[in-house]
């Protein structure tokens, strides 16, 4: 490459980069959108043993990509219950009404297999690793090219003691 | 992945604008940091599902940080933003990779290794997890002859390094897995038309349907044609050879069909391509500036069944069938004057595979599987048309079977050990065992170190062993060819960047033994494939992926050195590569600007040195330029850089010039 051509190429790329930087617009991480989804899932779910005005504990792994976005919803009302984001590992000491799993998280043994000890809504962000454990969530968030979708497993939800509204089911990509 | 925001929004107006801006199935959301989540939670679920997002490959960082390799993922957003028309365009932007083109096919090089005359047989190309390399040439189709139209691609995953421990033959330098879209991601009817320089045009359409019971259908078809340019080759610059200008011989045309159907645990995928390319280079000894073309058709059919038998056991069974046909028609000088000659191949194959994923043991994931198949036809033929004279008629078939096991073990202290081994047996070649070992350690939540050891092999293909033609531009058979083998050692450091993105540094040592190489036989002057003693590739790659603000940046540099056993530098082996891909929105509009820079240092050719280059490609994408219509404009080789690739021994030329600057425009429409 001739020095002149090298110069023009570098200038072109630098120009585009600077133009892009100055033109950049505000945006928000997709984690925020997924957190909003999970808020809506909670809105359209029924916990048979729910006590009004008690906190709604949403448990997740603090190292997961959704943790910060879930925390930002703290204090917001879900059908009269205040959203509180809690650490999933502390499940023995904290009741979990919602469990949020990242693709690499394994579902905690306490809520695994058979009927859950207490009703719990399990949401997985993406399919499990290489198909392992892919059916262990009542709701699975799915990334596609331009949108975020969700799949509902009513059998899994029933095992966990959760009922969904028809409005939630209507908007799901897949319902099993 | 980010949600884009219209400019100059006041916070109190955001929600109203969100709803107002929704254009049926796609809308953009106004939100900034701070109270994003609270605002998004006020949006009804019906509208959340319609929000369009911009995808970033960095969302795969968490998954790839646990992969036993430095995996790179390219998304449909990348394909759109950079205007990639072929797999080769996309793969050329990956760290340590480079692409050459001889105006017939596109060829892929990695880590300083590209053998001119080889049809990408050192890469395994999967479409939705199914092998597509054919049974005669082992060819991975990555140019305009590719099996799938790029607008139907959802994701491209590239796993560099040896993959034979899982996939068997051909996975020497990497595994390319192309994941196609489904009806759920492309619902309804879509159509697109495109036009470009040198009379290039293309039309495509697709229809997608999805039901809540999981039933899913996608059907897509595309057709393209390109007139091509008249190309000057000084090697043929004589008065009786049109002064070195190959006129109207660079044409390209073809069509693709994709059909996918899924229901319950079953998934069916069918792919088809038919492409005819004019060859202006007079390769393989044809008379210069006479009609010469190659036609490649390939069809693939795959049925997969996946079921989670229990929480600890997932089972996957697949059957696949494929056919590939190749035909080259050219004019040769014979004793009786110019004679039309036909060279061709028919390949047919089918296979069955089964594998189980077991997660019952604590901290372990075991994958165990096996496959068997038959290459029912590996036929090659060659004949002169008039007078009819059969030069080659070779029919072969081969059986193959394999067993493999892979175990991922999670140990205390952030260690993950990934060990695998595969046993391959072929009726036409010796048995092979391919081991792989990866030790991963999460030094911190953000840092991972990977130590990788692997081995892979490639059996010589029917073309290399049995293609024999007497006369000028001909070839010699070599039935004594042995499989080539590669052994690799690599260290990878991955650092997750705060926010969104990651940086990767890798250093590697590849040792290739019994390398199969095409050369000119000293005695006869014919092309022949022989096992060289060995070759080594040493190098380092640094790569960065970053999403900051609305911009998406991917950059990499590679230093590499490929040497043969005698210590000589390998041909077509650049010592340095650098790439930058930047996608950024334009102010005050929904338009996006994708700029790409691909640079390579000089390379050794058969007779000298071919110069380095930096090529820049620019793409402007304007969504909703009309209701339901998106427009994209691309300028490829924007600075009209003159550069060339090393030619194989089948060419009289030492190098083949690459495409000059071209323009391309595409209009895509969604029917409602």
Interface residues (C-beta under 8 A of the other chain):
Chain A: X1 X5 X6 X8 X9 X12 X13 X16 X17 X19 X20 X21 X22 X23 X24 X25 X26 X27 X28 X29 X30 X32 X33 X35 X36 X37 X39 X40 X43 X44 X63 X65 X69 X70 X72 X73 X76 X102 X103 X104 X112 X113 X129 X130 X131 X132 X133 X134 X135 X136 X143 X144 X145 X146 X147 X148 X149 X150 X167 X168 X169 X171 X172 X173 X174 X175 X176
Chain B: X1 X2 X3 X4 X5 X6 X7 X26 X29 X31 X32 X33 X35 X36 X37 X38 X40 X41 X43 X45 X46 X48 X49 X50 X51 X52 X53 X54 X55 X59 X62 X63 X66 X75 X76 X77 X154 X181 X184 X185 X210 X212 X213 X214 X306 X308 X311 X314 X316 X357 X359 X365 X367 X445 X500 X549 X550 X551 X580 X582 X584 X585 X586 X587 X593 X595 X597 X599 X611 X612 X613 X614 X616 X618 X638 X639 X641
